[in-house]
Amino acid sequence: MAKMKQQIVFFEEGKTLPSGSVLAAPNMVAYIRDVLDVGPIGAVVKRFIKLPVLDMVRLGLRNLPHLLKIVGKDFVSGLLILVEIELLKSKKAKIASVVLTDQVSDLGIAFGNNVLYDRFIKLAHAYEKDAGIWTNNFKTTAIRLGKWRLRPDFMVVPQETGRDLWETSGIKIGVIENKAELVFYQATAKNEERSGGSRLLRLPTT
């Protein structure tokens, strides 16, 4: 079993992110705080206008295919714009990967919204970042992702979930040891063969 530690961080205006950290996005606490002041659309616009012009253009071009959904206030499109803005603003920090926050991912699983995870994984990879899913309900999330044939690069789970998931899932697992640190467990090929895994929990390889 391979084991490594990385810091998990949320983007906040004016704060420097540690290089090589894991970005948890979107920062829903900051977003909701702004929503109370300027409304949902205003909160997104507030973030957008702070981007450099080239990043505005990149964001606009990337989201042209989803323009009608954005205008129609589509839930997934709106959330992923928040994620993309935070990715663009975190470029200097050279973050290692991005994980979809548990507030968003668990809600998406509850509503069976496979489009959210598919587009999030593709978005992260478009920015050359590993894509992670943060969940408080690993089993249900793994089953749904397996059913949808979606495979993130890693998953983040609470400490009380247990550290043995790296064997049963066949995927890199980040365990939250404290509020700002992830301990990653990665099964080796030998360990995966020995454990066999569970058909319900093992995520697809393609």
Order of alpha helices (4+ residues) and beta strands (2+ residues): beta-beta-alpha-alpha-alpha-alpha-beta-alpha-alpha-beta-alpha-beta-alpha-beta-beta-alpha
